[in-house]
Amino acid sequence: MSTPQRPRRAEVLRAVIAACDARRDAVLPTDVPGVAETFSDDLDLLGALQLRWHTRLAGRIEREQADQPEDLAGSVVRAWLAVADETPGVRVVLDMARLRPADERTRTAMTRATAKEHLLLAASAGRAAPSDLVRGARVGAALELQARSAWAGPYDAPGRRGDAGGSVPARLWGRLRGLIPA
C-alpha cells in the first residue's frame, strides 16, 4: 500500500494564486486544498505570494527594459501594471496584508517586503542606488503610486464596487497613499 503523496508546494501555490485571482476579495485563500499540509501558517503562505509577486515583477521589469531601454521609469511602471493585471487577486491580498496585518510578524514582513519592492522599483528606474535605502524607499513609493494611479484594479467589474463611502479601490489606494513616505 502506498502512502498518499504530499502536494507539491509549487502546485499548491499555483492553486492559491488562481483562487486569489478568481475571488479578488483580498482574503488569503487558506481553504485551497493542500495549503494546510504545505504551508506552516498564514505568514508562510503570504510570504510565498509576496515572493512570487516580487519575482514576476523583477522579470517583467527586465523584459520591459529590454524592449524600451531608453525609458527606465516608464518600463518600471508598465511592468508593475502588467503584473498587477496578470495577478489582480494576489495584488489585493498583499495590499490587504499591508494595510491590515493580522499580527506584528505580518506587519514586519510586509514592511520589509514593501521596502524591498520600492528599492527594486527605484533602482530599476535608475533613480536610486541599490544601497540607498532612504532614496529608494521614497522614489520607489512614488513609482508604485504612479502605477497604482493608472491601474483599473480588480474591482472595476460590475458588482465589485464598495458601499457609498467610495469604491473599494479608491478607499484602498487612499489608505496606501497614507503609508507612503513623503
TAVEN-V511548 format. One record per backbone hydrogen bond with DSSP energy under -1.0 kcal/mol. NH is the residue of the N-H (numbers start at 1). CO is the residue of the C=O. Records with the same first field share a line. If there is no record, write none. Layout:
BEGIN
NH: CO + CO
END
This chain:
BEGIN
12: 8
13: 9
14: 10
15: 11
16: 12
17: 13
18: 14
19: 15
20: 16
21: 17
22: 18
23: 19
24: 20
30: 28
35: 32
38: 34
39: 35
45: 41
46: 42
47: 43
48: 44
49: 45
50: 46
51: 47
52: 48
53: 49
54: 50
55: 51
56: 52
57: 53
58: 54
59: 55
60: 56
61: 57
62: 58
63: 59
64: 60
65: 61
66: 62
67: 63
68: 64
71: 68
75: 71
76: 72
77: 73
78: 74
79: 75
80: 76
81: 77
82: 78
83: 79
84: 80
85: 81
86: 82
87: 83
91: 87
92: 88
93: 89
94: 90
95: 91
96: 92
97: 93
98: 94
99: 95
100: 96
107: 103
108: 104
109: 105
110: 106
111: 107
112: 108
113: 109
114: 110
115: 111
116: 112
117: 113
118: 114
119: 115
120: 116
121: 117
122: 118
123: 119
124: 120
125: 121
126: 123
127: 122
132: 129
133: 131
136: 132
137: 133
138: 134
139: 135
140: 136
141: 137
142: 138
143: 139
144: 140
145: 141
146: 142
147: 143
148: 144
149: 145
160: 157
166: 163
171: 167
172: 168
173: 169
174: 170
175: 171
176: 172
177: 173
178: 174
179: 176
END
